[in-house]
């Protein structure tokens, strides 16, 4: 189904997942790993995190290019560097970050089952997509999940005019009883880098406080911002609290970079990446039902807040994304024409049947 006025195509998520998985397989990724990578990308689009979905799946950049050029290993030899009862460090062998992240979070969950808390660091990985995917892996196990990653240099420190670290996202997911899980997934910048690309593709401007131009001056032009690669920490300015976003970004860099030995803030080449995952077994602290009931009470208290004028309701982190996923699973994922073209080109170049429109 096409919505020509908006240059958007609604795509069935099952078809999209099969197509992306088939493309990964054509790029020599083993079928099981191809399915994981495709699921991570499509789940991002389902949840409305369009910056981390199939917008990144085109012939000229990101995953397809990296696999073709040999910059990313299609079948990495992921191995344990160090191992303890509640922690481990994995070497991802420069593989697909989505696959490495999935395996690492599985290991963190298994360790949490034994010791109450499982923590797994990852070195020598690549971009892992949407952080929420990994933190949410813990939810079916009655665990709290935490996931984070460092990223290539494109963020300036507070008072700085040069990029020194990445957008360094953090996700925290906690289950509830009757309410939707609490899932906060955020970059430590005012806006994720992918939002510049989405704005540029739409021909839209960006708010002040998101990024600087090449002269380190504020800009509202996403293409200028993309070229300069000077994003601002969460808060935008010192007066707006950017020192807090700056501090959170370096917290992520310490856990994902210094602790794993993959410090992207010191690496001008941007890659490889480091990740950090944790799983917390709730009943190691208190009965799961008591925790979930209290989560319901907390969430209901927040949602009962009287909204400001012009707004219908107050949301809790993750709620919009879960509702978006439900709606998009029913009607399809809206993809921009430029994204559709990229997918069509991938299909042609890899000789895959294209059936998304």
C-alpha positions as a printed Julia matrix, in Angstrom:
357×3 Matrix{Float64}:
  0.0     0.0    0.0
  1.44    3.41  -0.99
  0.72    6.82   0.47
  1.95    8.9   -2.47
  1.27   12.27  -0.9
  3.83   11.51   1.8
  6.14    9.39  -0.4
  5.78    6.58   2.1
  5.23    2.87   1.57
  3.68    0.64   4.24
  5.6    -2.63   4.41
  4.59   -5.84   6.18
  7.15   -6.53   8.91
  7.22  -10.29   8.23
  8.1    -9.71   4.58
 10.67   -7.09   5.54
 12.34   -9.44   8.03
 12.51  -12.26   5.48
 13.96   -9.93   2.84
 16.67   -8.51   5.12
 17.57  -11.97   6.44
 17.87  -13.29   2.87
 20.14  -10.38   2.0
 22.39  -11.06   4.99
 22.62  -14.71   3.91
 23.61  -13.64   0.39
 26.4   -11.67   2.07
 27.71  -14.95   3.59
 26.11  -14.53   7.02
 25.01  -17.91   8.5
 21.19  -18.32   8.46
 20.75  -18.2   12.25
 22.87  -15.05  12.53
 21.13  -13.5    9.52
 17.76  -14.01  11.26
 19.01  -12.33  14.45
 20.43   -9.33  12.59
 17.24   -8.91  10.54
 15.05   -9.15  13.65
 17.04   -6.42  15.42
 16.75   -4.01  12.47
 13.06   -4.63  11.8
 12.13   -4.45  15.5
 13.63   -0.95  15.54
 11.32    0.06  12.67
  8.34   -1.62  14.32
  8.93    0.36  17.53
  9.27    3.62  15.63
 13.03    3.88  16.12
 13.4     4.48  12.39
 16.94    5.81  12.78
 18.2     2.31  13.68
 16.18    0.14  11.31
 16.4    -0.72   7.62
 17.33    2.87   6.8
 20.81    1.43   7.46
 20.38   -1.37   4.92
 21.4    -0.04   1.52
 24.2    -0.88  -0.94
 26.32    2.21  -0.39
 26.85    2.25   3.36
 26.59    0.5    6.69
 26.0    -3.26   6.93
 25.88   -4.15   3.23
 28.99   -2.11   2.43
 30.91   -3.33   5.48
 30.21   -6.98   4.69
 31.06   -6.53   1.01
 34.27   -4.63   1.7
 35.47   -7.05   4.36
 35.27   -4.42   7.1
 32.81   -6.65   8.97
 33.12  -10.41   9.39
 30.0   -12.33   8.22
 30.88  -15.41  10.31
 33.0   -14.17  13.22
 34.7   -16.43  15.73
 33.09  -14.92  18.83
 35.07  -16.11  21.84
 35.41  -15.57  25.57
 38.49  -13.6   26.61
 37.89  -13.77  30.35
 35.21  -15.58  32.34
 33.98  -15.49  35.92
 30.86  -16.6   37.78
 28.95  -13.35  37.2
 30.93  -11.68  34.4
 32.69  -12.22  31.11
 34.45  -10.4   28.3
 33.67  -11.47  24.72
 35.73  -10.73  21.63
 33.37  -10.2   18.69
 36.01  -10.74  15.96
 34.68   -7.64  14.11
 31.37   -9.35  13.39
 27.86   -7.96  13.06
 27.15   -6.06  16.27
 23.53   -7.24  16.39
 24.6   -10.89  16.47
 27.4   -10.3   18.97
 25.1    -8.26  21.21
 22.4   -10.95  21.14
 24.9   -13.65  22.15
 26.44  -11.47  24.85
 23.07  -10.69  26.44
 22.18  -14.38  26.37
 25.37  -15.05  28.31
 24.59  -12.28  30.82
 21.15  -13.83  31.4
 22.63  -17.3   31.95
 25.09  -15.9   34.48
 22.3   -14.01  36.26
 20.33  -17.25  36.62
 23.26  -18.65  38.59
 24.59  -15.69  40.53
 21.74  -13.15  40.54
 23.58  -10.65  38.36
 25.3   -11.22  35.02
 27.56   -8.67  33.35
 29.18   -9.13  29.95
 31.5    -6.72  28.18
 32.24   -6.95  24.47
 35.33   -5.84  22.57
 36.14   -5.86  18.86
 32.52   -5.48  17.69
 30.72   -3.23  15.2
 27.52   -1.15  15.27
 24.78   -3.06  17.14
 21.63   -1.16  16.18
 18.9    -0.47  18.74
 19.97   -0.85  22.38
 16.45   -1.75  23.53
 16.57   -5.1   21.73
 19.23   -6.41  24.11
 17.88   -4.98  27.36
 14.45   -6.41  26.47
 15.94   -9.9   26.08
 15.98  -10.03  29.89
 12.26   -9.33  30.34
 10.88  -12.85  29.64
 13.27  -14.18  32.29
 11.87  -11.9   35.03
 15.07   -9.88  34.93
 16.04   -6.26  34.53
 18.13   -5.71  31.41
 20.78   -3.09  30.74
 22.57   -2.49  27.44
 24.91    0.22  26.21
 27.54    0.85  23.57
 30.18    3.38  22.73
 30.29    4.85  19.24
 32.44    6.78  16.78
 33.54   10.31  17.57
 30.89   12.9   16.74
 29.99   14.57  20.05
 31.66   17.6   21.63
 32.32   17.84  25.39
 30.63   20.71  27.2
 32.52   23.91  26.25
 34.32   21.97  23.47
 34.48   22.66  19.74
 35.83   19.26  18.61
 34.27   15.82  18.71
 35.79   13.53  21.33
 33.26   10.7   21.9
 30.11    9.09  20.5
 26.37    9.22  21.04
 26.89    6.35  23.54
 23.32    5.12  24.07
 21.98    3.45  27.22
 18.92    1.22  27.61
 17.31   -0.01  30.83
 14.33   -2.4   30.75
 12.24   -3.6   33.71
  9.16   -5.87  33.65
  5.79   -5.05  35.17
  2.74   -7.18  36.02
 -0.22   -5.84  34.04
  1.4    -2.69  32.68
  3.81   -2.58  29.77
  7.49   -2.96  30.68
  9.45    0.19  31.47
 12.01    0.6   28.66
 14.16    3.72  28.5
 16.39    3.73  25.41
 18.32    6.95  24.89
 21.4     8.41  23.31
 23.46   10.56  25.67
 23.23   13.34  23.07
 20.28   15.7   22.75
 19.37   13.77  19.59
 20.64   10.52  18.06
 22.83   10.89  14.96
 20.28    8.99  12.89
 17.73   11.76  13.48
 19.9    14.07  11.39
 19.69   11.61   8.5
 15.91   11.25   8.85
 15.51   15.05   8.89
 17.81   15.41   5.87
 15.85   12.78   3.92
 12.6    14.56   4.76
 14.01   17.98   3.89
 13.25   19.2    7.42
 15.23   21.42   9.77
 16.51   20.36  13.19
 16.05   22.23  16.49
 18.8    24.39  17.93
 20.68   22.47  20.6
 21.11   19.31  18.54
 24.31   20.03  16.65
 27.0    22.5   15.57
 28.33   23.43  12.13
 31.97   23.13  11.03
 32.78   26.41  12.8
 31.32   25.02  16.04
 28.29   27.31  15.8
 24.69   26.13  16.34
 22.87   25.0   13.19
 19.35   23.96  12.2
 20.43   22.41   8.87
 20.73   18.61   9.22
 23.0    18.27   6.16
 25.44   20.83   7.54
 25.3    19.01  10.87
 25.96   15.66   9.19
 29.02   17.06   7.46
 30.39   18.69  10.62
 29.75   15.64  12.89
 29.57   17.85  15.98
 26.58   16.72  18.03
 25.82   18.2   21.44
 25.54   16.22  24.69
 22.11   15.76  26.26
 21.08   19.2   27.48
 22.64   21.05  24.54
 24.35   23.83  26.49
 25.91   24.18  29.94
 22.88   26.24  30.98
 20.62   23.41  29.77
 22.58   20.77  31.67
 24.86   19.42  28.93
 27.46   18.5   31.56
 25.05   15.73  32.62
 24.82   14.26  29.13
 28.59   14.61  28.81
 29.1    12.75  32.08
 26.67    9.96  31.11
 28.44    9.53  27.76
 31.79    9.06  29.49
 30.21    6.61  31.97
 29.24    4.54  28.91
 32.73    4.98  27.44
 34.28    3.67  30.66
 32.11    0.54  30.79
 32.11   -0.16  27.05
 35.55    1.16  26.19
 37.99    1.33  29.06
 36.68   -1.82  30.78
 36.65   -3.82  27.5
 39.73   -2.26  25.92
 37.76   -0.77  23.03
 38.0     2.97  23.66
 36.41    4.7   20.67
 36.99    8.12  22.25
 40.7     7.49  21.63
 40.24    5.91  18.21
 40.08    8.24  15.21
 39.09    5.31  12.96
 35.75    4.98  14.82
 35.82    1.16  14.96
 35.76   -1.42  16.43
 33.09   -0.79  19.09
 32.7    -1.96  22.68
 29.42   -2.91  24.39
 28.3    -3.65  27.93
 25.31   -5.77  28.98
 23.83   -6.65  32.36
 20.97   -8.83  33.59
 19.62   -8.57  37.13
 17.56  -11.48  38.47
 14.71   -9.87  40.38
 14.06  -12.73  42.79
 17.66  -12.48  43.94
 16.4    -9.35  45.71
 12.68   -9.9   46.37
  9.73  -11.97  45.08
  9.07  -11.28  41.41
  5.31  -10.73  41.84
  5.89   -8.14  44.55
  8.34   -6.3   42.3
  6.0    -6.39  39.31
  3.02   -5.23  41.37
  5.06   -2.3   42.66
  6.12   -1.53  39.09
  2.44   -1.39  38.15
  1.76    0.97  41.05
  4.67    3.21  40.05
  3.69    3.27  36.38
  0.04    3.98  37.18
  1.03    6.81  39.5
  3.09    8.41  36.74
  0.39    7.95  34.1
 -2.26    9.45  36.39
 -0.44   12.8   36.3
 -2.66   15.59  34.97
 -1.28   16.56  31.53
 -0.4    20.09  30.52
 -2.67   22.04  28.21
 -2.59   20.7   24.67
 -1.58   17.17  25.67
 -3.93   14.25  26.22
 -1.85   12.06  28.53
  1.44   11.44  30.31
  3.52    8.53  29.05
  6.03    6.22  30.69
  9.26    5.24  28.9
  8.66    2.53  26.32
  4.89    3.01  26.15
  4.88    4.92  22.87
  7.22    2.37  21.29
  5.08   -0.61  22.35
  1.95    1.07  21.02
  3.74    1.98  17.79
  4.89   -1.63  17.36
  1.35   -2.93  17.8
 -0.03   -0.47  15.26
  2.74   -1.04  12.7
  2.41   -4.81  13.04
 -1.21   -4.37  11.94
 -0.91   -1.77   9.17
  2.72   -2.05   8.09
  5.97   -0.17   8.69
  6.06    3.25   6.95
  9.26    3.53   4.92
 10.42    6.63   3.08
 10.87    6.39  -0.69
 14.63    6.71  -0.34
 14.69    3.75   2.06
 12.54    1.67  -0.29
 14.91    2.51  -3.15
 17.87    1.33  -1.07
 16.15   -1.97  -0.31
 15.16   -2.43  -3.95
 18.79   -1.81  -4.99
 20.0    -4.37  -2.44
 17.56   -6.9   -3.89
 18.74   -6.27  -7.45
 22.44   -6.36  -6.61
 22.18   -9.52  -4.5
 19.64  -11.2   -6.81
 16.93  -11.52  -4.13
 13.23  -11.56  -4.9
 11.84   -8.14  -3.99
  8.24   -8.25  -2.74
  7.96   -5.33  -0.32
  5.64   -3.05  -2.34
